[in-house]
């Protein structure tokens, strides 16, 4: 008899102090968008911590949670969820887990039928008439400012590209730019003091290289690939370079070839004269181009 009483007392105490989970779903059949409610209660929590999915994340994907409230006191944990479903079909609320002080409790699963109650002949009316809102300039700016700024940026980019194509390339390849660049290269050659040091071979190699590059750029002749005799013949047939400038180029280039092959050894005076003549040729090149342009216009 004492054993029976002890067992009954143990069961009563265990029941009194154990947690009891219950859940209630308000509707098993829903119309599209209709609000349903799920209430979950846990009794006898005894101030234990209840851990479950965060707010608005307890139900599966198809269930659109509208409200998720959690309340707890010393003995009761209660969670109320309002939700809607916006697709037709059968959907399941699976077992939902709650961790109460390390003990896992699960709800029973629920099946819900979602139906479309609207008929094809039903007339759909707005709940309330559209309200006309008067917008000011500031409001339009706030609505469309990013589109306006993006359009202005595109226009500015297009203008910049057009200006670069029209003027940028021309300025880089203009006769003045080529002349100034070549004069700087000649000044750099002068500073190397090949003339003063009697290094005539290095002097003529660099002088002719600078001159060939200049002729190719300024007169658009293949001076950088032709042999000296062929270049002289092309210059005379092309008739773009003036006779005075042709004579300078011919004399300096022929002398440079002789120097490179050690067939002549120019003195300092000759080297200085050739340098000065090439420099004057570069400066006078713009007049050749002006004359050529006038000849083409006529």
C-alpha positions in Angstrom: 0.0 0.0 0.0 2.8 2.4 0.8 4.5 1.6 -2.5 1.3 2.4 -4.4 1.0 5.8 -2.6 4.6 6.6 -3.3 4.2 5.9 -7.0 1.1 8.0 -7.2 2.8 10.8 -5.3 5.7 10.6 -7.7 3.5 10.7 -10.8 1.5 13.6 -9.4 4.6 15.6 -8.6 6.2 14.8 -12.0 3.0 16.0 -13.7 2.8 19.1 -11.6 6.4 20.2 -12.3 6.7 19.0 -16.0 6.1 21.3 -18.9 2.9 20.8 -21.0 2.8 22.1 -24.5 -0.5 22.8 -26.3 -1.4 24.5 -29.6 -4.6 25.6 -31.2 -5.2 26.6 -34.9 -8.3 28.8 -35.4 -9.2 27.6 -39.0 -8.3 24.6 -41.1 -9.7 26.1 -44.3 -8.8 29.6 -45.4 -9.7 31.9 -48.3 -6.8 33.6 -50.1 -5.4 36.3 -47.9 -7.7 35.5 -45.0 -6.1 36.0 -41.6 -5.7 32.9 -39.4 -4.3 32.5 -35.9 -2.1 29.9 -34.2 -1.7 29.9 -30.4 1.0 28.0 -28.7 1.1 27.6 -24.9 3.6 25.9 -22.5 2.5 25.5 -18.9 4.7 25.0 -15.9 7.7 26.7 -17.4 8.9 27.6 -13.8 10.9 30.6 -15.1 12.9 28.4 -17.4 14.1 29.9 -20.7 12.1 29.1 -23.7 14.0 29.1 -27.0 12.4 28.9 -30.4 12.6 30.5 -33.9 12.8 34.3 -33.9 9.8 36.5 -34.4 8.2 36.3 -37.8 10.4 33.3 -38.7 8.5 30.4 -37.0 6.2 29.4 -39.9 7.4 28.0 -43.3 7.9 30.1 -46.5 4.3 30.1 -47.8 2.8 31.5 -44.6 2.9 35.3 -44.5 3.2 36.3 -40.9 1.3 39.4 -39.9 1.8 39.5 -36.2 4.0 37.5 -33.8 3.7 38.2 -30.1 5.4 36.3 -27.3 4.4 36.5 -23.6 5.8 34.7 -20.6 5.4 34.7 -16.8 6.6 32.4 -14.0 4.3 29.5 -15.1 3.1 30.2 -18.7 4.7 30.8 -22.1 2.3 31.9 -24.8 3.0 32.7 -28.5 0.3 34.1 -30.8 0.8 34.2 -34.5 -1.4 35.8 -37.1 -0.8 34.8 -40.7 -2.2 34.6 -44.2 -1.6 32.5 -47.3 -1.7 34.0 -50.8 -1.5 30.7 -52.9 -4.2 28.1 -53.4 -3.6 24.5 -52.3 -2.8 22.4 -49.3 -0.1 23.6 -46.9 1.3 22.1 -43.8 2.5 23.7 -40.6 5.1 21.2 -39.5 6.0 20.3 -35.9 7.4 23.4 -34.3 10.2 22.9 -31.7 10.5 24.7 -28.4 13.5 24.3 -26.1 12.5 24.6 -22.5 15.5 24.5 -20.2 17.2 22.0 -22.5 14.1 19.9 -23.0 12.7 19.8 -26.6 8.9 20.1 -26.9 7.1 19.8 -30.3 3.7 20.9 -31.5 1.4 18.7 -33.6 1.4 19.4 -37.4 -1.5 21.1 -39.0 -2.9 20.9 -42.6 -4.5 23.9 -44.1 -6.7 24.2 -47.2 -6.4 27.5 -49.0 -9.1 28.2 -51.5 -10.0 31.0 -53.9 -13.5 32.2 -53.1 -13.7 34.7 -55.9 -15.8 33.9 -58.9 -15.1 35.0 -62.5 -18.3 37.0 -62.5 -17.6 38.8 -59.3 -17.0 42.5 -59.7 -13.9 43.8 -57.9 -14.2 47.3 -56.4 -11.7 49.4 -54.7 -12.2 49.7 -51.0 -11.9 53.4 -51.3 -11.5 55.8 -54.2 -8.1 56.9 -55.4 -6.9 60.1 -53.7 -5.3 62.7 -55.9 -2.1 64.1 -54.3 -0.7 67.3 -55.5 3.1 67.2 -55.9 5.4 70.1 -55.8 8.7 70.6 -57.6 10.6 69.4 -54.5 8.6 66.2 -54.5 9.3 65.5 -58.2 13.0 66.1 -57.5 13.0 63.6 -54.7 11.2 61.0 -56.9 13.3 61.4 -60.1 16.6 63.0 -58.9 18.7 59.8 -59.5 17.3 59.4 -63.0 18.0 63.1 -63.8 21.6 62.9 -62.4 22.2 59.7 -64.3 21.0 61.3 -67.6 23.2 64.4 -67.0 26.2 62.2 -66.4 25.6 60.2 -69.6 25.2 63.5 -71.6 28.4 64.9 -70.1 30.2 61.7 -71.0 29.0 61.8 -74.6 30.1 65.4 -74.9 33.5 64.6 -73.5 34.0 61.7 -75.9 32.9 63.9 -78.9 35.3 66.7 -77.8 38.2 64.2 -77.4 37.5 62.7 -80.8 37.2 66.1 -82.5 40.0 68.1 -80.8 42.0 65.8 -78.5 43.5 63.6 -81.2 44.0 66.5 -83.6 45.9 68.5 -81.0 48.2 65.5 -80.2 49.1 65.0 -83.9 49.1 68.7 -84.9 52.2 70.1 -86.6 53.0 72.4 -83.7 53.0 69.5 -81.2 55.3 67.4 -83.5 57.6 70.4 -84.0 57.9 71.2 -80.3 58.5 67.6 -79.4 61.2 67.2 -81.9 62.9 70.4 -80.8 63.0 69.1 -77.2 64.6 65.8 -78.5 67.2 67.9 -80.4 67.9 69.9 -77.2 68.4 66.6 -75.3 70.8 65.4 -78.0 72.8 68.7 -77.7 73.1 68.2 -74.0 74.9 64.9 -74.5 77.9 66.9 -75.9 78.7 64.4 -78.6 80.0 67.3 -80.8 82.4 68.6 -78.1 83.6 65.1 -77.3 84.1 64.1 -81.0 81.7 61.2 -80.8 80.5 61.8 -84.3 79.1 58.3 -84.9 76.6 58.5 -81.9 75.8 62.0 -82.8 74.7 61.2 -86.4 72.9 58.0 -85.5 70.7 59.9 -83.0 70.3 63.0 -85.2 69.1 61.0 -88.2 66.8 58.8 -86.0 65.1 62.0 -84.6 64.8 63.4 -88.1 63.3 60.3 -89.6 60.7 60.1 -86.8 59.9 63.7 -87.3 59.5 63.4 -91.1 57.2 60.3 -90.7 55.0 62.1 -88.2 55.0 65.6 -89.7 54.9 64.8 -93.4 53.4 61.3 -93.3 56.2 59.8 -95.3 57.6 56.3 -94.4 61.0 57.8 -93.4 61.3 55.4 -90.5 61.5 52.4 -92.8 63.0 53.6 -96.1 66.7 53.6 -96.9 68.3 57.1 -97.4 68.3 57.0 -101.2 64.7 55.7 -101.4 63.6 58.4 -98.9 65.2 61.2 -100.9 63.5 59.9 -104.1 60.1 59.8 -102.3 60.6 63.3 -100.9 61.3 64.7 -104.4 58.4 62.9 -106.0 56.0 63.8 -103.2 56.8 67.5 -103.5 55.6 68.2 -99.9 58.9 69.3 -98.4 60.4 72.5 -99.9 63.5 72.2 -102.0 65.5 74.1 -99.3 64.5 71.5 -96.7 65.0 68.6 -99.1 68.6 69.7 -99.7 69.3 69.8 -95.9 67.8 66.4 -95.3 69.6 64.9 -98.3 73.1 66.3 -97.3 72.8 65.4 -93.6 71.4 61.9 -94.2 74.0 61.0 -96.8 76.8 62.3 -94.5 75.3 60.3 -91.6 75.4 57.1 -93.7 79.1 57.7 -94.5 79.9 58.3 -90.8 78.0 55.1 -89.7 80.2 53.0 -92.1 83.4 54.9 -91.2 83.9 56.3 -94.7 84.2 59.9 -93.5 85.1 61.7 -90.2 83.4 65.1 -89.9 84.9 67.9 -87.8 83.2 69.8 -85.0 82.2 72.7 -87.4 80.5 70.3 -89.8 78.6 68.6 -87.0 77.4 71.9 -85.5 76.3 73.1 -89.0 74.3 69.8 -89.6 72.7 70.1 -86.2 71.7 73.8 -86.8 70.4 72.9 -90.3 68.2 70.1 -89.0 66.9 72.3 -86.2 66.0 75.1 -88.7 64.4 72.5 -91.0 62.1 71.4 -88.1 61.2 75.0 -87.3 60.4 75.7 -91.0 58.3 72.5 -91.5 55.0 74.3 -90.7 55.5 76.6 -93.7 55.9 73.5 -95.9 52.5 72.2 -94.6 50.8 75.6 -95.0 52.0 75.7 -98.6 50.8 72.1 -99.2 47.3 72.9 -97.8 47.0 76.0 -100.0 48.1 73.9 -103.0 45.4 71.3 -102.3 42.7 74.0 -101.9 43.6 75.5 -105.3 
